[in-house]
Amino acid sequence: MRKIIKSMLCAILAVSLTFAYAPSIVVNAADGPDSTAESPCYLKVFSYSSTMELSNEAWLYVGGFFTTYTDVKTTTIANASYDKSTNTLSLNGYNNDNIYIEANMMGDDFKIDVTGDNSIAGLRVWGDHYGGSVEITGTGSLTINKTKKNVLGCGVYMPAEETASRIVISNTVEFVSYRNNLYQSSTGDYTGDLGFPIYVRGTKLSKDAIVSLGNMSAKVDSIANSTNAALYDFYIAADVVISSRSDKATSTTSTLPTTEAPKTTKKVALNNTSITLPVGDSTTLKMLNSKKKVTWSIKSGKSYITLKNKKKKQVTVVGKKPGTAKVIGKIGKKKYTATIKVRKKTEVELFTDFINSQIKAGAKVDKPGTEEFTWMYNTDDNGHITYLQLYNLVGNVSLKDYPYLETLNLYNYNVDDPYGENKLPVANKIKSLDLSKNTALKEVTLSKVELSNLNLSKANELSYISITDCTIDTFNPGGKTTLKSVGITGSSIKGGISFKDYVGLEFANIVNNKLVKSLDFSGCTAFDQANLFYNNLEELNVDGCTALYRLECYGNNLSTLSVAGLTELRTLYCSDNKLTSLKIWDGTSNYCPNLCILGANNNKLVTLDVRGTRVYDSTLNSTERMITYDEGVEIIQ
């Protein structure tokens, strides 16, 4: 039953990649899938949910353990089919950038044959002591990890598992595999970041445990992961682009040698007649096999594209906004037309642009050599970004491109002292933060951030706010009916904060802050516990907080305080203020019948009216009731 649950282990891949096997003998697998009953053999497609659980599983082939002991059944999917007699998975126009293909123990002759254009999130082939090689064949194209959000960090992952597994890519196939742009390519020792388009995990440094790319002799980086050199990792550190088409080129950043230029046709033609282009991106149109000057123009859709850098034989096309345009290259009277479809960028693509712009502006994306301070995002099944963890933003920042964002964690830290042990200043300071379009926000956490204005008023679903060691001039909270918890500590917030009529608010921990002069919780009918000490408060309004049972507001600058009518209030600590008036009973029917613990010392009170309370109730023991006040204060009971 070994490896039966391994398709669920992506979340701990970084750990598994550093595990060292004992020395063992490389096994040469037979052709075809493993039919033994002792282990699972399968070919399937699947995706990941926002919680990293497997979803949308479809089994194209099952054998071994699965056919004998489980009820796993095969199914059919559009544009993909498996033929056991040739051990070939055929893809014909299969395009789903959320879907992964996974094979286990499918033998050394397993092939993926591509026809037309195909695109998937990732490819993973396990050897599992039997053998799991793969050869990409056909005359079409296969693009892997185009969105650059593959949870493996690489487009192709090949765990050989004590076999001589390998990947071979035919030079008749247009093959593109991207590394995740949130990971940095390693140029030295392997540090755990999976920023590689092709990652092969072998067991011995042998000619079989390599990546063979078309007719090229691939340059593959290799590193021993253990002192006995029993396990080797092989990876390519830059995006891989292989093409048999004259209009495609190898990646300019690739560590691979370039292919031999294919023989060009004598026919005059554009290098591409149908292009899909994201807004803001560009592509180059070229006229092939002509020495004559080309006149470039836009036939239709001028509002969707722009032509730049017009030259004798080529032009740059830039996408402006979504729509379809046509570009003409004219030689004499002959016209050659290319259709340009401009599409909206996905949120992940926009986030990539955002990262690049922040890096260019001087932001520190992560602390070198660690994974703790890495920018992170999660998406839902529709590709919408729902979670962001960001560090050290700079300049004027807008998150308007992520309207489905639910959780925002924003931190600043000093790159030389990330934990603040030496109280060094933070590395960068954000100038402004626009959250006006983030109406789906539910949780916001800020730490060591300086802002002139934090405006969450449009976040109508907000339930949780945490602000630590921040400097904020004005603060406008959102979630008037949904906010349940607020935490503000060690911060400087000028002026006051109003939570008036926040009917869902239940808890506030606002302590050790500077310049928070007023807090208004009036009308917060669900508000039941408040820690509000050491804030330099001059005003505090808790009128109508009928569920409040514990209030701690000591160590402020309050001169007046009224808790009259708070029928559930049991504990009140308001010592170390400047109180001249503490209203527990308003002289009519509003009083605090359950108040039994009262700390009111170190104030300026002359009288203290505790009528209607239980602070002197003899039926309660000494731990259930208490009252403290200054010497000379007249007690009315």
N, C-alpha and C positions, 0 to 999 in steps of 0.2 A: 504493500500500500504506500510505498515511498512516493513522494511528490504529488500525492492526491490533492493536497491543498495548496500547492505552490502558486497557483494562479492568483491567490489572495495575498501574496507576500510582497507586492510592489511597495507598500508603505514602509517596509523595512529593508528595501533594497540596498540602501547605503551601508547597512550593517552587514548584509549577506555578502557584499562585494569584498569585504575585508577579511572574510573567514578563510583560513588556510587549511587545505586538505593535507593529509599525510601523503607521501609519495605513493604513486600507484601506477599500474600499467595501463597505457592507452589502449582502448578497445576499438577495433575496427568493426563498424556495424554492418549488418547485412542490408540489402536494399529492401525498400518497402517498410510500412509501419510495423512496430513490434506487436506480435500477436499473443505474447505470453500472458497468462492470467495473473501474474504476480504484481503487475504494475499498470498504471493507467496510460493508455495511448490515445491521443486525441488531436483534433484540429478544430479550432473554434474561433469565433469572433465575439467581442464583448466591448463594453465601455465602462467608465467609472462614473458614479454619481458624485454629487458635491461633497458627500461624506466619505468618499473613497471606497464605497462598497461597489462590488461588481454588479453590473446591470446589463440589460439587453443581450444576454448570452444566447448564442446560437451555435449548436454543435454540428459541424459539417462531416466529421468522422469520429467514431469512438471505437476503441478496441481494448484488448487485454482486460484489466480489472473492471473497467466500466461495463463491458458487455456481459460479464459473468456475475458481478455482485451488486450492480446498481441499476437504477431505472433511467439513466441518462439516455436520451433519444436524439437521433440526428434529425436535422430539419433542412429546409432549402431556403436560400436567401437570394434576392434579386441580384443579378450581375456577378454572381460568384458560384462556382461549382467545383466539386472534388471528384476526381477519377482515381479510384484505388489501383486499377490495372496499370496505370502509368505513374501513379503516386504524384499527381499534378493537381494543384489548385489553380483554376483558371479565373482570372479577373477580367471582365470586359466592361469598361466604363463604371467600375465600382468606386464611388466617391463618398467617403464619410470620414471627416477629419476628427470625429470623436471615437471611432472604432479602432480597436487593436486586433491584430491577427496573432494567434498563438498556436504553436505546434509543439507536441511533446512526443519524443521517441518515434518520429516519423521516418527514420532511416537516413542514409547518406545520399539517396537519389531523389529526395523530396524536391519538387520544383514548384515555382509560382510563375505561371505563364500570363503575361499581360498583353491585352489588346485594347487599343484606344487609350484614353487618359484615365488613370486611377490614382486615388489619394486616400491614405489612411493615417491614423494617429501614430501607430507603432507596430513593429514586427518583433516577436520574441519566439525563439526556437530553442528548445531544451534538448540536450543530449541524453541526460539521465542514464549514464552507464550503458546505453544502447547505441545511440547515435542520432544526431539531429542537424545534419547539414541542410543547406538550401541553395538552390540555384535560381536566379531570376532570369527568365527567358522570355522570348516573344519579340514583337516589333512595336509594342506600345510604350507607355510611360508609367512609372510608379513614383509618386511623391510621398515621402514619409515625414511626419511631424511638421507639416507646413505651418501650423499655428504656434509651434515652438512651446507647447505646454504639456508635452508628453511627461507623464509622471515618472517614467524611468530616467528622464533627463537626456535620453538618446533615442534616435529613430529606430535603430536596429540593435537588439540585445541578444547575444548568442552565448548562453552559458553551456560550455561543452560538457562539463560534468564527467570528467574522466573518459572522454572520447576525443577523437580527432575531428570534431565538428568544424565546419568552415562555411563561409558564405561566398558564392561565386555570382558575379553579375555579368551577364552577356553584354558585349559591346554593341549589340543590336537594340538594346533597351535604353530608353532615356530614363535615367535613375537619379533621383535627388533625395538626399537624406539630410535633415537639418539637426543641429544641436540646439539645446534649449538656450535662449538668449539670456536667461537669468543666471546661467552658470558661466564661469570663466573657463576658457580653454587652459588646460594645464600644460606648461612647457617644461616642467621639471618633475619632481616626484609626484606620484599620484596622491591627492589629498582628499579624495572622497567625492569631489564634485563631478557629476556625470554629464559634463558638457561636451559630449562627443556624439557625432551622428551614427557611428558604427562602433559597437563595443563587443569584443569577443573575449570570452573568458575560457582559456584553455588550461590544460594540465601539464603540458610539456612544450618546450620550445622546439617545435618540429615544423616541417614544411606543410603539414596538413592543417596545423592550427593557425592558419593565416586567412586574410581576406584577399580574394582574387577578384580584381575589378576589370572585367573585359579583357582587353589585350595588354593591359598595363601591369607593370610590376609595382604594386602598391607600396608606398612608404607607410609602414605601420609602427607606431610607438609601442614599445613593450617594457613592462616593469615587473620585477619579481615581487610578489606580495609577502613572501615569507623567506626566512633565512635559509631554508633548505632548498629554495628554488623549485619546490614541487608544484607551485601554482603560478601561472603567468596570466596577466591581463594584457589584452591587445586592444588598442583603440586608435581611432583617427581623430585628431584634435580640431579639425575644422569642418565646415559644411562640405558634403560630398556631392559633386555634380558630374554625372557621366552622360554623354549624349552621342548619338550617331547622327544627329541632325545638324545641318550647317548653321542654323540660326541659334544654336545653343553653345555656351562656352563653359569651360570648367571654372570653378569658383576662384576668384582672384586671391582669396585668403587660404585656399586649400593647401594642405601639406602634400597633396598628391602631385605627381608629375602630370603634365598636360598630355592629352591624347594626340595622336597624329591627326592632322587636319584631314577630314574626309575629302575625297575628290568632289569638286563642285560641278553641278550641272551646267551645261552651256546655255540653258534657257534663262532669259532675263526674268527675274521675279523678285517680289518682296520676300524678305526673310520670314515674315509672318503676316498672315492676312486676317487673323482673328485673335485678338488679344483681350484678356480681362485684366483690368488694372485697378488697384485700390486708389481711393482719393488721396492725393498728395504724393503718390509714387510715380515713377517715370519708367519708360521703356524706350529702346532705340529701334527705329525702323531703318532697315538697310535695303538698298537695291543691289541684288546679287548679279554678277556676271555682266556688268555694263560699265563701260569706261566713260559714258556720256554723263553730262550734268543732269541732275534730277531737280525738277521744280516741285517743292512740297507745298501742299495747301490742305485746308479743312473743307471737305465737301458739305458736311452737315454736322450739327451738334457742337457749334463753336463755344457754347456756354459750358460744355462738359470737359473740354480738353484745351491745352495750350501747346503750341509747337515752339520748341527752343533749339538753339544750336543747329540751325539749318546748315548743312554742308552739301558738298557735291553729290555724295552717295548715301547720306544718312541724315536722320533728324531725330530729336528727342521729343517724345510725347509725354506730357504731364497731365495726370488726372486732376480735374478741378472739382467736379461734383458728380453725383451718380447720374448716369444716363448713357446713351449710345451715340457714338460719333463715327464719322468716316473720314479717313485721311487718304489723300491722293498723291501718288508720286508720278509725275508726268515727265516722259522723255519724248520730246518732239510732240507728235500727236497721240502717242500711245499713253494710256492711263492705267495705273496699277492701284487698286483700292484695298485698304485694310480697314476692318471694322474694329473699333475700340469700344469695349464695354467698361465703363467706370462704375465701380461698386463702392458702397460704404465700407470703410474699414471695420473689422470686427473690434470688439472691446479689447481683446487681447493684443491686437495689432496696435491699437491706440495706446495701450499701456506700454508697449514696447517703445513707441515714439516718446512717450512721457519719460520713461527711464532714461532714454538716450539724451533727451533735452536736459534732464536734471544732472546727469553726469557731465554734460558739456558745460553746464552752469556752475559746476564745482561741488555737487552733492557727493557724499560718500555713501555709495550703495550698500557696501557691507565692509565689515572689518576683515582684512586679509587673514586667511588661515582659519577662520571660524565659520560655523554655519548658524550661529546664534543671532547674528545681526544681519540677516539676509532679507531683502525685500521679498515679499510673498504675495500671491494672490490665489484665490479659488474661483471657479466658475460653476454655474449650474449646468444642467443638461442642454440648455440652449446657447451656451457660450457666453452668458452674461456674467460679468465679474460681480461677485457678491461679497468678497472678503479682500481687504487690503491691509498689509502690514508694511509700513514705510518708515524709513529712517532719514533724518537729516535733510529734509526738503529745503530748498532755497528759492528765493524770489517769490513772485506772485503765483500761487498755485490754485488751479481750478480742477475739481474732480467731476465736472459736468458730463464728461463722456461716459460715466458709469452710473446711470440712473437706477440700476438695480442693486447698487451697493447697499449691503445690510450691516456690515461690520467694518469699522475703520480703526486701526491702531496706528498712531503716529507718534514717533519718538525722536528725540535728539540725544546724541551721546558724543562724548569726546573720544576720538579714535585712539588716543593715547591712554585714556582712563575711562573705559566704557561703563564701569560700575560706579563712577563718581567717588572712589575711595579717597582721592586726594582733593576733591571738590574743585576740579578744574572746570573751566567754562566749556559749554557745549561747542561743537565744531562749527555749526552753521545756524543761521537764524532764518526762519521763514518770514516773509513780509506780509503775506495775506493768504487766506484760505477760503475759497469760494465753495460752499456746500449747498448753494441755493437750488440746484437741480437734483440733489440726492434725497429725494422725498421718501425713499424706501429704507433709510438708515434706521437700524434698531439698536446698535451698540456703538459707542464712541469712546475711545481711550486715548488720552493725550498725556505725554510725559516730557518734561523739560522743553516745552515749546513756548515761544514768545510770539504773541499775536496782538494786533491792535483791536481785533474784533473776532469773536467766535459766535457766529450766528447759526443756530440750529432750528430756527423758527419754522422752516419748511419741512423738517423731518417729522412728519405726522405720525410715524410708527415707532418713534424712539422709545426704548424701554430702559436703557442703561447708559449712564455717563460717568466716566472716571477721568479726573484731571489731577495730575501730580506734578509738583515742582514747575508750574507754568507761570508765565506772566501774561495776563490778558487784560486789556483796557476795558472792554465791554463784553458782556456775556449774555446772550439771548438763547435760553434753552428751548427745545422743541418738544414734541410728544405730549401735548397738553392733556390728552385723555389716556395716553398709553405709558408715559414715563413712570417707572416703578422705583428706581433706585438712582441716587446721585452720590458720588464721592468726589470731594475736592479737598486735597491736602497739600500743605507746603507751598501754596501758590499765592500770587499777588493778583487780585482782581479788583480793579478800581470801581468805586461806587457800590451799587447794590445788585442783588439778583432777585427776581420775582418769579415765584412759582404759584402765584395767585390762581386759585380754582383749578389746580392740577389734580383732578379728582382721582387719578390712578396712582399718584405718588404714595409710596408706602414707607420708604426709608431714606434718610439723608445722613451722610457722614461728612460733614464740612468742618474740618478742624485744622488748626495751626496755619491759618492763612493770614496774609497781610492785606490791609486796605479793603476787606469785605465789610462795608459799613452797615449794610442793611440786608435783611432776608425777609421775604414775605411768603408765608405758607398759608395765608388765609384762604379758607374754602377748600383745603385739601382734606376731604372727608375720609380718605383711606389712610392718611398719614398716621403711622402708629409708633415710630421710633425716630428720634432725632439726636445725633451727636453734633453739637454746634459750638464746641468750646475753643477758646484761644483764637478768635478771629478779629478782634478789635471792633466787634459789632456795637453799633450805636442804636439800631432799631431792629426789633424782632416782632413779627406779627404771626401769631398762631391761632387767630380767631377762627372758629368753626372747624378746628381739627378734632372732631368729635371722637376719632378712634385713637388719638395719641395717648399712649400709656407711659412713655418714658421720654423726658426732655432733659438734656444736659447742655446748658448754655453758660457754664462758668468761664471765668477768665476773659470777659469781654468788657466793653465800655457802656453797657446798658444802664440807662437812668430810670426807665420805666419798663414794666413787663406785666402783661395781663394773661392769665390762664383761666379766667372765670368762664364757667360753662363747659369746660373740658371734662366731661363726666367719667371718662375712662382713665384719666391721668392718675398714675399711682406713684411715680417717682419724678421729682423735680430738683435738679441741682443748678442753682443760679448764683452761687457764691462768687466772690472775687469779681464783682462788677461795681457800678456806681449807683445802684438802685436807691432811689428815694421813694419809689412807689412799686409795690408788688401786689397786684390785684388778683386774689384767689377767689374772692366773693364780691359780687358787684352790688350787694345790698338788696337784691331782689331774689329771683329764683335761680340765678346762675351761680353755681359753686362747683367744687371738685369733691364729690362725695367719696371717691376712692383714693384720694391722695393720702398716703401714709408715710412717705419718706420725703423730707424737705430739707435741703441744704441751702441756707440763705445768709451765711456769715460773710464777713468782709464786704459789707455794703454800707450805705448811708441811710438805712431805714430807721425811722423813729417808732413806728408802730407796725405790727404784723398781724393781720386779721386771718385766722385759720378756722373760722367758723364753718361748719359743715364738712370739715376734713376728718381724717382718722389718725392724725399725727399723735394725738394723745389718747387713742382708743385703748383702754386697758385690756380689752379682749385679745389684742395682738401682742406677741412677744417682742423682745427688744430687737430682734433681727428683722421683724416685719414692719416696724415703725421707727421713725427717727426724725428729730428736728434740731437744726443748729442755727444759731443767730448770734448777733453781736450783743455784748453786755450793754444793758441800758435800754434795749428795744422793748417796747410795751407789747405784750402778746394779748390778742383778743381771741377768746375761744368760747 
